[in-house]
Amino acid sequence: MKRVIMALVVAIEAVGVLAAGLGVSFIPLILLWMTEYQLGFPFSNVIGFAAATWLLAHRVPLTVELSDVAVQSLGTGSEPLSFVISLAPLGITLITVWAGVTLGRRASASIQPLAGIVGGVIGFALGAWLIGAVLIGDVVGVTGHYVLAPTTIYLISILTGFFYWSVRNNTPLYTRFLGWYEESVTRAVGAHVRSVLSGIRLGLTAGVGVVGVAAAIFACVIVVKYASIMALGQSLQPGWAGALTLTVAEAALLPNAVIWTAAWLLGPGFALGIGSSVSPVATNVGPLPAFPLFGAIPEGTHSWGLLGVLVPVVIAFVLSYRVFANLRDYWGGQVPLLTPVLSACGAAGGGALILGGLAAVSGGAIGPQRLQEVGPMGWEVALWAAIYIGAASLLGYLVSGISARALRWGPFQNDDRM
């Protein structure tokens, strides 16, 4: 009975999380509807637009169809137009991710974690179904699975929080796993595994560091190019409700902009339309919508941008230099020369996973024709992240090991259990 009650409570909480994400777009939209449009269209359309925004934030592509009259009013042609929008405003996505990680943290400390996790996932899935099947109405077409994609994001966030806090707090479940692991493997195998895991953690940490530096750089760019950004915003001539809606939209897209800045630092940069590129070397873009954040894009050629590659290199080198002490602990002082190589490969994989993954989910389509390709290419960012972080990590390990005279040739010979 306690498990059922717990599951119901967590399910209700999950629906509340979903409602919070929905409200981010619903509140400014309803103000815009009341003040700028003077209640000129049905209230159900307001709910539909808010639901569409929530689905878009959870990686559900939408299809927009414009009649010939609407296309003519926009001055973009005379034929009916249909296109896909798939760029997710990650600021709204972060609400779901944060809530999922929080639930995972609580579940890791619970004696009945499965009940809470299952209840939360079921409640969230039911709420996603309600949004995708009922609330969105006929405002836009839904081309993706409106239950599976949002629920997957929520479940991955829960599991991430659960495993992270289980390891960090050394929970009984994690302690039992460690006991089984130490009884099952030899000391040499265990040391290699721990070294690779240390490398993966290093790569993930380096990836987070790159994103943090990108956020700081983007904040400085906003300050420097504030006049250009404000000029674009004023060119739209929004009322106060329109300005509020525009501000919320910009805030929802700030995580995307930070990830694009990280891709710029790594070298691949990002696209703002098919055939365009914004890279550390040069900016080459076509006509863009008058969206204020586009005012922060660098213009022309700028070879100084290549200095950005120093960010992942320096971060990975410093981290690996310090993490080498952990490798010495795993091996009892002297570390086989193969171990830093394996750990650096783990670091390359961890960095590629987090930076390439973030780049992949930060882009998408924002309009018809050439605007179907906006944002960085995930595989390119992952490749360069792996190269920079992996090479810098190996260098840091070798420098630390040579300076401490803690590297040696040959494998670990002892086959005792850990």
C-alpha positions in Angstrom: 0.0 0.0 0.0 2.8 2.4 0.8 4.4 1.8 -2.6 1.1 2.6 -4.3 0.7 5.8 -2.4 4.3 6.8 -3.1 3.8 6.1 -6.8 0.7 8.2 -6.9 2.4 11.1 -5.1 5.3 11.1 -7.5 3.0 10.8 -10.5 1.1 13.9 -9.4 4.5 15.6 -8.9 5.5 14.7 -12.4 2.3 16.2 -13.8 3.2 19.4 -11.9 6.6 19.4 -13.5 4.9 19.1 -16.9 2.5 22.0 -16.0 5.5 24.2 -15.0 7.1 23.7 -18.4 3.8 24.4 -20.1 3.3 27.6 -18.1 6.6 29.1 -19.3 5.1 29.7 -22.7 1.4 29.8 -21.7 1.6 32.9 -19.5 3.3 35.3 -22.0 1.1 33.9 -24.8 -2.1 34.6 -22.9 -1.0 38.1 -22.1 -0.2 38.6 -25.8 -3.6 37.3 -26.8 -5.4 39.6 -24.4 -3.5 42.8 -25.1 -2.1 42.7 -28.6 -4.7 40.6 -30.4 -7.7 41.8 -28.3 -9.0 38.2 -27.9 -9.2 38.0 -31.7 -8.9 34.3 -32.0 -10.1 31.3 -29.9 -8.6 30.7 -26.5 -8.0 27.0 -27.5 -5.4 28.3 -30.0 -3.4 29.9 -27.1 -3.4 26.6 -25.3 -2.4 24.9 -28.6 0.5 27.2 -29.1 1.7 26.6 -25.5 1.4 22.8 -26.0 3.2 23.0 -29.3 6.1 24.9 -27.6 6.3 22.3 -24.8 6.4 19.4 -27.3 9.0 21.2 -29.4 11.2 21.6 -26.3 11.0 17.8 -25.8 12.3 16.9 -29.2 8.9 16.4 -30.9 9.0 17.9 -34.4 6.0 20.0 -35.6 4.6 20.6 -39.0 3.4 24.1 -39.9 1.1 24.6 -42.8 0.4 28.1 -44.2 -2.4 28.9 -46.6 -1.8 31.0 -49.7 -3.4 34.0 -48.0 -1.1 33.7 -45.0 1.9 33.3 -47.2 0.9 36.4 -49.2 0.4 38.4 -46.0 4.0 37.5 -44.9 5.3 38.6 -48.3 7.1 35.3 -48.9 5.2 34.1 -52.0 1.8 33.2 -53.2 1.7 29.4 -52.9 0.7 27.4 -49.8 3.7 26.5 -47.6 4.4 23.5 -45.4 7.6 23.0 -43.4 8.9 21.3 -40.2 10.1 23.1 -37.0 12.3 20.9 -34.9 14.7 23.3 -33.0 14.1 22.6 -29.3 14.2 25.6 -26.8 16.4 23.8 -24.3 15.6 26.3 -21.5 12.2 24.6 -21.2 13.7 21.2 -21.5 16.0 22.0 -18.6 12.9 22.2 -16.3 12.1 18.5 -17.1 15.8 17.5 -16.8 16.2 19.2 -13.4 13.0 17.6 -12.1 14.0 14.2 -13.3 17.5 14.4 -11.7 15.9 15.6 -8.5 13.5 12.6 -8.5 16.5 10.3 -9.2 18.4 11.8 -6.2 15.4 11.1 -3.9 15.0 7.6 -5.3 18.6 6.8 -4.6 18.1 7.4 -0.9 14.8 5.5 -0.8 14.3 1.9 0.3 11.7 1.5 -2.4 13.2 3.4 -5.4 11.4 1.5 -8.1 7.9 2.6 -7.0 8.8 6.3 -7.2 10.5 6.0 -10.5 7.7 4.0 -12.1 5.0 6.3 -10.7 6.8 9.4 -12.0 7.4 8.0 -15.5 3.7 6.9 -15.8 2.4 10.3 -14.6 4.7 12.2 -16.9 3.7 9.9 -19.9 0.0 10.5 -19.2 0.6 14.2 -19.1 2.6 14.2 -22.3 -0.3 12.2 -24.0 -2.8 14.8 -22.8 -0.7 17.6 -24.3 0.0 15.9 -27.6 -3.5 14.4 -28.2 -5.8 16.9 -26.6 -4.4 20.3 -25.8 -2.5 21.0 -29.0 -5.7 20.8 -31.1 -5.2 21.6 -34.8 -2.8 24.5 -34.4 0.1 22.6 -35.8 0.8 19.0 -37.0 2.8 16.7 -34.8 5.3 14.6 -36.7 7.1 12.9 -33.8 5.9 10.6 -31.0 4.5 13.0 -28.5 4.6 10.5 -25.6 7.8 8.6 -26.2 10.2 11.5 -26.8 9.3 13.6 -23.7 9.0 10.5 -21.4 12.4 9.3 -22.6 14.0 12.6 -21.6 12.4 12.4 -18.2 13.4 8.8 -17.6 17.0 9.4 -18.7 17.2 12.4 -16.3 15.8 10.2 -13.5 18.3 7.4 -14.1 21.2 9.9 -14.4 20.3 11.4 -11.0 19.8 8.0 -9.5 23.2 6.6 -10.5 25.1 9.8 -9.8 23.8 10.2 -6.3 24.1 6.5 -5.6 27.8 6.6 -6.3 28.3 10.0 -4.6 26.5 9.0 -1.4 27.8 5.4 -1.4 24.2 4.0 -1.0 23.7 0.4 0.1 22.8 -0.7 -3.4 26.0 0.7 -4.7 28.0 -0.8 -1.9 26.6 -4.2 -2.7 27.6 -3.8 -6.3 31.1 -2.8 -5.3 31.4 -5.9 -3.1 30.4 -8.1 -6.0 32.7 -6.3 -8.4 35.8 -6.6 -6.1 35.2 -10.3 -5.6 34.8 -11.0 -9.4 37.8 -9.4 -11.0 41.5 -9.5 -10.5 43.5 -6.5 -9.3 45.0 -5.8 -12.7 41.6 -5.8 -14.5 40.1 -3.7 -11.7 42.8 -1.1 -11.9 42.4 -0.9 -15.7 38.6 -0.5 -15.4 39.0 2.1 -12.7 41.5 4.0 -14.8 39.2 4.0 -17.8 36.3 5.1 -15.7 38.4 7.9 -14.3 39.2 9.0 -17.8 35.5 9.0 -18.7 34.7 11.2 -15.7 37.6 13.4 -16.7 36.1 13.8 -20.2 32.6 14.5 -18.9 34.1 17.1 -16.5 36.1 18.7 -19.3 33.0 18.9 -21.4 31.1 20.6 -18.6 34.0 23.0 -18.2 34.0 23.8 -21.9 30.3 24.6 -21.7 30.9 26.8 -18.6 33.6 28.8 -20.4 31.3 29.1 -23.5 28.5 30.5 -21.2 30.9 33.1 -19.8 32.1 34.0 -23.3 28.6 34.3 -24.6 27.6 36.5 -21.7 30.5 38.8 -22.6 29.4 38.9 -26.2 25.9 39.9 -25.1 27.4 42.8 -23.2 29.7 43.9 -26.1 27.0 43.6 -28.8 24.1 44.8 -26.7 23.3 47.7 -29.1 23.0 45.3 -32.1 20.7 43.0 -30.1 18.5 45.8 -28.9 18.3 47.3 -32.4 17.0 43.9 -33.8 14.4 43.7 -31.0 13.2 47.3 -31.5 12.9 46.7 -35.3 10.1 44.3 -34.5 8.1 47.0 -32.7 6.5 44.7 -30.1 4.2 46.0 -27.5 4.9 45.3 -23.8 3.3 41.8 -24.0 5.2 41.1 -27.3 8.4 42.2 -25.6 7.7 39.9 -22.7 7.0 37.0 -25.1 10.2 37.8 -27.0 12.2 37.9 -23.8 10.9 34.5 -22.7 11.7 33.0 -26.1 15.2 34.4 -25.9 15.7 33.0 -22.4 14.4 29.6 -23.5 17.0 29.6 -26.3 19.9 30.7 -24.2 21.1 27.1 -23.5 21.1 26.5 -27.3 23.2 29.6 -27.8 25.7 28.5 -25.1 26.1 25.1 -26.8 26.6 26.7 -30.2 29.3 28.9 -28.6 31.0 25.7 -27.3 30.8 24.2 -30.8 32.4 27.5 -32.1 35.2 27.2 -29.6 35.9 23.6 -30.7 36.2 24.6 -34.3 33.2 23.1 -36.2 31.0 26.1 -35.4 27.4 26.0 -36.4 25.0 26.7 -39.3 22.3 29.3 -39.6 20.7 27.9 -42.8 21.7 25.4 -45.4 25.1 26.4 -47.0 25.9 28.9 -44.2 28.6 28.6 -41.4 29.6 30.5 -38.3 33.1 29.2 -37.4 36.2 30.6 -35.6 37.7 31.6 -38.9 34.8 33.4 -40.6 31.0 34.0 -40.6 29.1 33.3 -43.8 25.3 33.5 -43.4 22.4 34.5 -45.6 19.3 36.5 -44.6 18.0 35.7 -41.1 14.8 36.4 -39.2 15.0 39.6 -37.1 15.5 37.6 -33.8 17.5 39.7 -31.2 19.9 36.9 -30.3 21.2 36.8 -33.9 22.7 40.2 -33.2 25.4 38.4 -31.1 26.8 36.5 -34.2 30.4 37.6 -35.1 30.8 39.2 -38.5 33.4 38.8 -41.3 36.7 37.0 -40.9 38.4 36.6 -37.5 41.5 34.3 -37.2 41.7 35.1 -33.5 38.8 32.7 -33.1 41.2 29.8 -33.4 42.4 30.6 -29.9 39.1 29.0 -28.7 40.6 25.5 -29.2 42.8 26.3 -26.2 39.8 26.0 -23.9 39.2 22.3 -24.1 43.0 21.6 -24.4 43.9 23.6 -21.2 40.9 22.2 -19.3 41.7 18.6 -20.2 45.4 19.0 -19.5 45.0 20.5 -16.1 42.4 17.9 -15.1 44.5 14.9 -16.3 47.6 16.3 -14.6 45.7 16.1 -11.3 43.8 12.9 -11.9 47.0 11.0 -12.5 47.3 10.7 -8.7 44.2 8.5 -8.8 45.9 6.2 -11.3 48.8 5.8 -9.0 46.5 4.8 -6.2 44.8 2.2 -8.4 48.2 0.6 -9.3 49.9 1.0 -5.9 52.4 3.7 -7.0 53.9 2.6 -10.4 51.5 3.0 -13.4 52.0 0.9 -16.5 52.5 3.0 -19.6 49.4 1.6 -21.3 47.1 2.9 -18.5 47.3 6.6 -19.4 46.6 5.7 -23.0 43.4 3.8 -22.0 42.3 6.5 -19.6 42.9 9.2 -22.2 40.7 7.2 -24.6 38.0 7.1 -21.9 38.4 10.9 -21.6 38.0 11.3 -25.3 34.9 9.2 -25.2 33.4 11.1 -22.3 34.1 14.5 -23.8 32.7 13.4 -27.2 29.6 12.0 -25.6 28.6 15.1 -23.6 29.7 17.8 -26.2 28.6 15.9 -29.2 25.3 14.9 -27.6 24.5 18.5 -26.5 25.4 19.8 -30.0 23.1 17.2 -31.6 20.0 18.1 -29.5 20.6 21.9 -29.7 20.0 22.3 -33.4 17.1 21.7 -35.8 14.8 23.5 -38.3 13.3 26.9 -37.6 11.6 27.6 -40.9 11.1 26.7 -44.6 13.7 26.0 -47.3 17.2 27.0 -46.2 16.2 27.4 -42.5 15.7 23.7 -42.2 19.3 23.4 -41.0 20.3 25.5 -38.0 22.8 24.7 -35.3 26.0 22.5 -35.0 26.5 19.0 -36.4 26.7 16.6 -33.5 29.2 14.2 -35.0 31.6 17.0 -36.0 31.6 18.5 -32.5 32.0 15.0 -31.0 35.0 14.2 -33.3 36.9 17.4 -32.5 36.1 17.2 -28.8 37.5 13.6 -28.7 40.7 14.8 -30.5 41.3 17.8 -28.3 40.3 16.3 -24.9 41.9 12.9 -25.6 45.3 14.3 -26.8 45.4 16.9 -24.0 44.5 14.3 -21.4 47.3 11.9 -22.6 49.8 14.8 -22.5 48.7 15.7 -19.0 49.0 12.1 -17.8 52.5 11.7 -19.3 53.8 15.0 -17.9 52.5 14.2 -14.4 53.8 10.7 -14.6 57.2 11.6 -15.8 57.6 14.4 -13.3 56.7 12.0 -10.5 58.7 9.1 -12.0 55.6 7.0 -11.6 55.4 5.4 -15.1 56.9 2.0 -16.0 56.9 -0.5 -18.9 55.0 -3.7 -18.7 51.7 -4.9 -17.4 50.7 -5.5 -13.8 51.8 -9.0 -12.8 49.8 -9.7 -9.6 46.7 -11.8 -10.4 45.3 -11.6 -6.8 41.7 -10.6 -6.3 41.0 -7.0 -5.4 
